[in-house]
Amino acid sequence: MRWSQGEAVVTRLIRERRLQQVAGAESDGTVWVRRAARTATAARAVADIDPDSAFVLTYDAARQACTALLVHQGLRPTTEGGHYVIEEVLRAQFGDLLRRFSVLRRRRNELEYLTLSGDRADIDEVTTALDDIEQIIQAVERLLPNLSRF
């Protein structure tokens, strides 16, 4: 039985070609969760040396963990959907459970695209983000066994 909450949004995103359906080995979300854990470890390793890079890696880990939820349902963002489509699906299907992903995504954009001149991440911000990613990974690990193909 597929996850029914947010079904209309997911269907629309598929129709708009912002999401695509995948099958077989491509629909194993556990691979993405393991990848997210490795990326979070890398972020921790560089946090003191380069907080900006650590923050971006932390966001990447969050994106990978959240993508696991989509992949496990046989869904994958397209280049049309990009990273934002992940946020749309999360909000539609899981409500506020993973809202920190949205905060991390927006902050990563600020750091990557320098929306504020001289804006830099600091170690406190990275530490908070690393705590967030641990919670996101744990939430994803709890959700995965309850998901089936869309």
C-alpha positions as CSV (number, residue, x, y, z in Angstrom):
1,M,0.0,0.0,0.0
2,R,1.5,3.3,-1.0
3,W,1.9,6.3,1.3
4,S,-1.4,8.2,0.6
5,Q,-0.7,11.5,2.3
6,G,0.5,14.0,-0.3
7,E,-0.6,11.7,-3.2
8,A,-2.1,14.5,-5.3
9,V,1.1,16.6,-5.0
10,V,3.4,13.7,-5.9
11,T,1.1,12.8,-8.9
12,R,1.3,16.5,-10.1
13,L,5.1,16.6,-9.7
14,I,5.3,13.4,-11.8
15,R,3.0,14.9,-14.4
16,E,5.1,18.1,-14.5
17,R,8.3,15.9,-14.9
18,R,9.8,17.3,-11.7
19,L,9.7,13.7,-10.4
20,Q,10.2,10.5,-12.2
21,Q,9.4,6.9,-11.3
22,V,12.2,4.4,-10.9
23,A,12.3,0.7,-10.2
24,G,14.6,-2.1,-9.2
25,A,17.9,-1.4,-7.5
26,E,17.3,2.3,-8.1
27,S,14.4,2.2,-5.6
28,D,16.5,1.1,-2.6
29,G,16.4,4.0,-0.1
30,T,18.8,2.3,2.3
31,V,21.7,3.0,-0.1
32,W,20.9,6.7,0.1
33,V,20.7,6.6,3.9
34,R,24.2,5.0,4.1
35,R,25.5,7.6,1.7
36,A,24.0,10.4,3.9
37,A,25.7,9.0,7.0
38,R,29.1,9.0,5.2
39,T,28.6,12.5,4.0
40,A,27.7,13.6,7.6
41,T,30.9,12.0,8.8
42,A,32.9,14.0,6.2
43,A,31.1,17.2,7.3
44,R,32.2,16.5,10.9
45,A,35.7,16.0,9.8
46,V,36.1,19.4,8.2
47,A,33.8,21.4,10.6
48,D,36.7,23.1,12.5
49,I,38.8,23.7,9.4
50,D,36.2,24.9,6.9
51,P,32.7,25.6,8.4
52,D,31.3,26.7,5.0
53,S,32.2,23.4,3.4
54,A,31.1,21.5,6.4
55,F,27.7,23.2,6.2
56,V,27.3,22.4,2.5
57,L,28.3,18.8,3.2
58,T,25.7,18.7,6.0
59,Y,23.1,19.9,3.7
60,D,24.2,17.3,1.1
61,A,23.7,14.6,3.8
62,A,20.2,15.9,4.6
63,R,19.4,15.9,0.9
64,Q,20.6,12.4,0.5
65,A,18.7,11.1,3.5
66,C,15.5,12.8,2.4
67,T,16.0,11.6,-1.2
68,A,16.0,8.1,0.4
69,L,12.4,8.5,1.2
70,L,11.5,9.4,-2.4
71,V,13.7,6.6,-3.9
72,H,12.2,4.0,-1.5
73,Q,8.8,4.9,-3.0
74,G,10.2,4.5,-6.6
75,L,10.5,8.3,-7.1
76,R,13.5,10.4,-8.1
77,P,13.9,14.2,-8.6
78,T,14.6,15.2,-12.1
79,T,16.8,18.1,-13.2
80,E,13.5,20.1,-13.7
81,G,12.6,19.5,-10.1
82,G,16.1,19.9,-8.5
83,H,16.5,20.0,-4.8
84,Y,13.3,22.0,-4.2
85,V,11.1,19.1,-5.4
86,I,12.5,17.1,-2.5
87,E,11.2,19.7,-0.1
88,E,7.8,19.8,-1.8
89,V,7.4,16.0,-1.5
90,L,8.5,16.0,2.2
91,R,6.1,18.8,3.1
92,A,3.2,17.1,1.3
93,Q,3.9,13.6,2.6
94,F,5.3,14.1,6.0
95,G,4.3,17.6,7.1
96,D,6.6,19.3,9.6
97,L,8.5,16.1,10.5
98,L,11.4,17.0,8.3
99,R,11.1,20.8,8.1
100,R,14.7,21.3,9.1
101,F,15.6,20.1,5.6
102,S,14.0,23.3,4.2
103,V,16.0,25.5,6.6
104,L,19.3,23.7,5.6
105,R,18.5,24.0,1.9
106,R,17.9,27.7,2.0
107,R,21.0,28.4,4.1
108,R,23.1,26.2,1.8
109,N,21.9,28.4,-1.1
110,E,22.9,31.5,0.7
111,L,26.4,30.1,1.3
112,E,26.8,28.6,-2.2
113,Y,25.5,31.6,-4.1
114,L,26.7,34.3,-1.8
115,T,23.4,36.1,-1.5
116,L,24.9,38.2,1.3
117,S,28.4,39.5,0.7
118,G,30.8,38.2,3.3
119,D,28.3,35.7,4.8
120,R,30.0,32.7,6.3
121,A,29.0,29.8,8.3
122,D,30.4,29.5,11.8
123,I,31.2,26.5,13.9
124,D,28.0,26.9,16.1
125,E,25.8,27.0,13.0
126,V,27.6,23.9,11.7
127,T,27.2,22.1,15.0
128,T,23.5,22.8,15.0
129,A,23.2,21.6,11.4
130,L,25.1,18.4,12.3
131,D,22.6,17.8,15.1
132,D,19.8,18.3,12.6
133,I,21.2,15.8,10.2
134,E,21.5,13.1,12.9
135,Q,17.8,13.7,13.7
136,I,16.9,13.7,10.0
137,I,18.7,10.4,9.4
138,Q,17.1,8.8,12.4
139,A,13.6,9.9,11.2
140,V,14.3,8.6,7.7
141,E,15.4,5.3,9.1
142,R,12.2,5.0,11.0
143,L,10.1,5.9,8.0
144,L,11.7,3.7,5.3
145,P,10.2,0.4,6.5
146,N,6.7,1.9,6.3
147,L,7.0,3.1,2.7
148,S,6.2,1.2,-0.4
149,R,6.3,2.0,-4.1
150,F,4.2,5.0,-5.3
